[in-house]
């Protein structure tokens, strides 16, 4: 079973895990500290006992002599009733007296400290040993000796446990407090998120108004991004609404003309008039259907979901097909339609019928705006497909406007105002850039589709 | 005494061992009823006179007749040596030699006992739940009627010192005490008293001046007192002295009222005890109500159990002598008593003080 990912759980895990690790570390440290403290406290007893014994060591009858003070041993046993061991060794390491032959310190080089402590396992007993090096204070005899005492660890353990218990209560209290604070903090930190969610959920699904909600910085960024998206959607929606308005307006005008023409013809009885009217109606409906086709293709091109499958094709083939398709019509209208193509083939990824449609639109536009020379040109490096005419051209400041649907350069009744918009849509579908320039000699218009550089 | 008529004292064997120095007396109570096997036995070694041990052992055997019980009476040193040689032979070790018993427990030879009786035992009379003091015996003076008639009864150490210094000539050879060199107990008392008061050494000097006789055992001193050789015995084991004085109107027991040492018998279960379960039963009996009542009523040893009162208990002695009682504390101070150099130093001082008057007066 896959556990659902949750910010709350993530925060909880990443805050509580280190917190627990820290707590464990503190407990370990507290235990070590408690042991050290207990050892320090109880080592004082070893120190005092060895001192009390060492003070009683004398030189008597040509040997080390000890009048053992019972209090020195009694101070080594606390309420915990430790087992107590002591021994006196001479400078040669020979046992002089004691209740146990305690092992000596490990031999080490360098200066020997007066007093040493160590932990010791001796005959299965866990002991703490104190070893004091000393010398007789006698002015005749300066023999060295060693007092070794040891006791079991019960008292130390008891003290260490007491210290640890006190510390543990403190640590547990702090841990509990920390967990509570972390829980509250996470809950508090995540509240704006649920506020944002509620605000989004509570919205009217049709509204695109920006979200107005006070949020912390990180979420404010999210809110701004969301608002930017909403603003873009608002613009798109406005464009769509205008497009629909324009399109219906464009369709209504010829339909109204058709209706008026038909009505007029119905009032007459003369068949030649009918025929005339029918011819006019036919022309208008042809244009209207052309308009409808253009609207349809524009709509399709504007659909962001539309991702046509691009295939490699030759630009000059597309250009020459377009010229061939329009040559007859142009020739009849007395327009010179020419083709310029490089010697080497120019290959881009694209859809041939869309590029042909774009060229057709551009040639049609050029014809309509009174060009006499139209050149269709394919260029390599970078790959460009362009149509140049010697017509009136478009002033530089109005060129971008021409790309809007239904925007026309002049009041041409036959033009739909969609041509350049369609070309722009096709260019975008190919990842190409549409450029409008003046013709080569400063007159006319040159419209080019600049394809992205072929990546080898 | 709740002595049932059918008490099973089947055999009482007095065995002289081959050892020339000591005679180990042995009491044996065989198991009766269903015999579970050879394991149901109990071996007790004690430095406790058989006449005092017997009532205790009988009472225990009456309570647990299925346990075959063997008791060996040894002297304190023999007991200690025998234990160190064969530590897995004995189940319960009883001795009045407190330093030696403490030395064993301190060295980890004892097994802790955590029964309710052991837990309830007063803290001053035990060590670590391993070593238990189950008797309460004062160290006393015994005086003959003759001395009381002539000089009055010395009630304290101070009065004794006064008496010795004032009437040294009259008491010449009439006083007896322990020889600390020959007797472990005498040495232990000497070291305790020297720690209690520096005036002890004046007393030793006074003993020396009156040519005090030195004995090795309480029994020896009591014998001398009974037949009139001595008029005053110093530092006798109260339990034994009481028994003799009760039977002899010429003798009186004095518990000094300035300070009185208290010696206690210590019992422990060795770590390698062969029958630890039976040893636990015996210890629980010894520390329990029944055993302590036997001690109070059938022996002069003195019961420790805090719930017991009346004659023969620590309670009664505390009521009569209160502040003067000085029980030997069960602590590592006892180890100092065993230190050989310490012993030599003390004995040397003791001899020096004892012979001081010989050296000064020609």
Interface residues (C-beta under 8 A of the other chain):
Chain A: X65 X66 X67 X68 X69 X70 X71 X73 X74 X76 X77 X81 X83 X84 X85 X86 X96 X97 X98 X99 X100 X123 X124 X125
Chain B: X103 X106 X107 X108 X127 X128 X195 X331 X332 X333 X334 X335 X336 X337 X338 X339 X340 X341 X342 X345
